[in-house]
Each structure stands twice: as structure tokens, then as C-alpha cells.
Amino acid sequence: MLIDTHHSFINRYKNAFGKSSALSLKLANLLAPEYKAHGAWIESKDAHRWLDFGSYGINFLGHTNAVIVNAAVDQISRMGLSSKILASEEILVAAEQILKYSGKEFEGVVFGNTGAEIVELALRVSIMVTERKKIISFENSYHGKSLGALSVSDSLKKYKAILNGFDVEFISVDNYGALESLLKNGNIASVIIEPVQGEGGILPVADEFLETIIALSDKYGTVSIFDEIQTGLGRCGILWRHLHLKQSPDIILSGKTLGGGLIPISALLYKREKLKKIIDDPIISASTFASSPLAGAIATATINFIVQEEIVPRVNTLSKFCFSFLQKELETSRIVKAIRGQGLMIGIEFYNVQMVADLLLITSKHGLLITFCLNKPSVIRFYPPAVISMDDLQLGLSILTQAINEVEKIHI
């Protein structure tokens, strides 16, 4: 008797995670589990292959990057998690490396496990150091799904029924008047912003507005926080967005890429003079699983790979090619509303969500995995890894544009 393994997997998935999740896989013909991956490619157990241009931005350096995997294997064979009593050379080196490439104004780092965890720490520290409780965040923002991170995420404000503890004022990006008016009141603990708003629709924030946030925060005794969990470490064609600004924020947050595509790692980098008294308190910043030797080895290997392999210049080269290709091929498209982004953080906006739903089904059937922005589902995220070959990049772009043409025939 033959066993339908695909049917078995989908049924098991439905039983564990719900009918809608299983149905989405079935509609997209993703019937077998992902099994192995390398570089830009993922392969399922039944040997189907997909170019991975999604993954929520965590595989910026590709899957199973050999340099990072070797560093992880070497370390885990000796020690994985920390004793939390003795000090780790590996996490110290990671701290030294991330500070070395973050700009001279940053003198301290705290490691965490996830983006939301490190967002919580930044908000907590800003409230304690200023002795204020009000936060400024921005429309279309997203900072995570823990309670504090949710409360400063405008895109998730429909969940406010479960929120408490933070008094947050949301303003629009580039609203200089509202920003200064709120800061003048002297009751703002921090301003938190993504230099490119990711889940809100891949919306780059102008350098001038970022510089104004930093300057006014300094003027009114407020902590400025740049959430670079998605944008940092080269994704946008610069190691950190603040590096070509006139000033640096008080805190930058890192994650996603920092884990090298292997494990979750996050980091908070800060100016010691302004934040030292609070942030050095282990009751405030300690975390059971953070700052492990394994995390340190992976973070160091990741940072060194980005620098030594000149990933940032490569991102800019690939980005220029992507935008040129997309603008040329989609110039006359009647379903594409906008193409925008920075570096290899590219968004394509459509006129409605159904167009995106149809597009994701078609691209997955043709061997390309992309995702939509969680809080702006009419925008797809196009996130190729920086290590991709030009042939694979052209293949992914071709699949995408051909699929868009197919969707246009359905809707127009």
C-alpha cells in the first residue's frame, strides 16, 4: 500500500498549526517540508527547489554560509551556552567587533536573543534614565510582538486591548513640527524609529529627518533609538544608516543578520556616557540565553564576513541592477503602484491585497519564495541575499516579473 507522504505532512501540519496555515501551503503547492538550504536556495524533502528571497530578512548572507557554519561547529563542540558566572572570550570578541564597525561614539553593547527583547530593553532604559514615561513612535512602524514592542508599533495598534505600561504618541514621518512640539513638553523618554520602515511597506526615512530626531532628542534630554534590526549590517547598502549622518543616535538596535542565518541574536549598542548608570545594572539587562559563547562565535564570524568579503559594496551593485531591471520590466504594469526601498531591502506595492495573494501563489509554483509586509500586505518584500550569483538574481527577477504579468492578466 502506497502512503501519500504529501497528504500526511499537510494533515499533520493542519492538526498542529490550524487549517488556514495548512491550506496556504496546499494552495501554493508547498506540500513537502523544507529539508536543506545553501546560499540563495532551499530544497524540500521531495527535491523541489526555490530561490529564497523572503525569510523575513534573516538570511542576508545566504543559508548555511560555510564560514559562519564552521565557526558555529567549532564553538559548539567546545561550549554552547554560558555559565552566566564566568566570562566568555567569544562574546567579548563579538562585542569588540560590532563596536569597532558601529562608529566611535558607541562604547557599550548588550546582547539579547530576539529583536523584540532588545527593543524592550531600549524602552526600559530610556524610561529609567530620563525618569519620563512617554514615547514617540511613528505611523507605519513595527518593532516586534512583545507587549512593549507592540505598544510602539503603529501597524499593530488594533491589538491595544492587551497593551499596558507605555504612553505612546504616534506621528507621521517627516512631521518636523509635531516632533519638536512633543519634545518641547519635556516629558518624552525616547523617540524610536526604523530608518527604513519594513513591515509598514518598505518606506525609507530621509536622512534629514533622522538627523533632526537625533538633534532634537539631544536638545530636550530625550533618548534617540534607531531600530536597525532589519536594516543594519549592510542590508541597505551601508553598514548602519547613521554612519553617513552628521550625528549618531543614543542607541542602535541590531538583529536578524547578526545571527548569520543560524540562530537568533540581537544587540543594543549605546553611548556609555548617557546611559551607563542604568544599562550596566544586570537586573535591567541580563538575559538567561543571551551572550553565550556560541552566539559570540556566530556574531563575530558574521561581522567579519561582511567586512572581509566587502558585502556592502556588493549590495550596492546588486541593488542598482535590481532597481534598473524592475523599473524597466514593470514600467508599463497596470497593477504595480510603486517600487521603492534601499539596498537589497526592496518593496513592490500593488493596488490591492488580492493581487499580492495571487502573486505569491504563482511565484512559489515557479520556484521563488517572497513574502508580503505583515502590516502593509499590498506590498511584497523582495530580499535577495547579498551572496547570490548574478545568474540566480536574474532568474529570481525574471520569475517575479513574469508572475506579475500573469497576475495582471487575471485582474485587468
C-alpha positions, 0 to 999 in steps of 0.5 A: 500500500502506497502512503501519500507522504504529501497528504500526511505532512499537510494533515499533520501540519493542519492538526498542529498549526490550524487549517488556514496555515495548512491550506496556504501551503496546499494552495501554493503547492508547498506540500513537502517540508523544507529539508536543506538550504545553501546560499540563495536556495532551499530544497524540500524533502521531495527535491523541489527547489526555490530561490529564497528571497523572503525569510523575513530578512534573516538570511542576508548572507545566504543559508548555511554560509560555510564560514559562519557554519564552521565557526558555529561547529567549532564553538559548539563542540567546545561550549554552547551556552554560558555559565552566566558566572564566568566570562566568555572570550567569544562574546567579548570578541563579538562585542569588540567587533560590532563596536569597532564597525558601529562608529566611535561614539558607541562604547557599550553593547548588550546582547539579547536573543530576539529583536523584540527583547532588545527593543524592550530593553531600549524602552526600559532604559530610556524610561529609567534614565530620563525618569519620563514615561512617554514615547514617540513612535511613528505611523507605519512602524513595527518593532516586534510582538512583545507587549512593549514592542507592540505598544510602539508599533503603529501597524499593530495598534488594533491589538491595544486591548492587551497593551499596558505600561507605555504612553505612546504618541504616534506621528507621521514621518517627516512631521518636523513640527509635531516632533519638536512640539512633543519634545518641547513638553519635556516629558518624552523618554525616547523617540524610536524609529526604523530608518527604513520602515519594513513591515509598514511597506518598505518606506525609507526615512530621509536622512534629514529627518533622522538627523533632526530626531537625533538633534532634537532628542539631544536638545530636550534630554530625550533618548534617540533609538534607531531600530536597525534590526532589519536594516543594519549590517549592510542590508541597505547598502551601508553598514548602519544608516547613521554612519553617513549622518552628521550625528549618531543616535543614543542607541542602535538596535541590531538583529536578524543578520547578526545571527548569520542565518543560524540562530537568533541574536540581537544587540543594543549598542549605546553611548556609555556616557548617557546611559551607563548608570542604568544599562550596566545594572544586570537586573535591567539587562541580563538575559538567561540565553543571551551572550553565550559563547556560541552566539559570540562565535556566530556574531563575530564570524558574521561581522567579519564576513561582511567586512572581509568579503566587502558585502556592502559594496556588493549590495550596492551593485546588486541593488542598482541592477535590481532597481534598473531591471524592475523599473524597466520590466514593470514600467508599463504594469497596470497593477504595480503602484510603486517600487521603492526601498534601499539596498537589497531591502526592496518593496513592490506595492500593488493596488490591492491585497488580492493581487499580492495573494495571487502573486505569491501563489504563482511565484512559489509554483515557479520556484521563488519564495517572497513574502508580503509586509505583515502590516502593509500586505499590498506590498511584497518584500523582495530580499535577495541575499547579498551572496547570490550569483548574478545568474540566480538574481536574474532568474529570481527577477525574471520569475517575479516579473513574469508572475506579475504579468500573469497576475495582471492578466487575471485582474485587468 
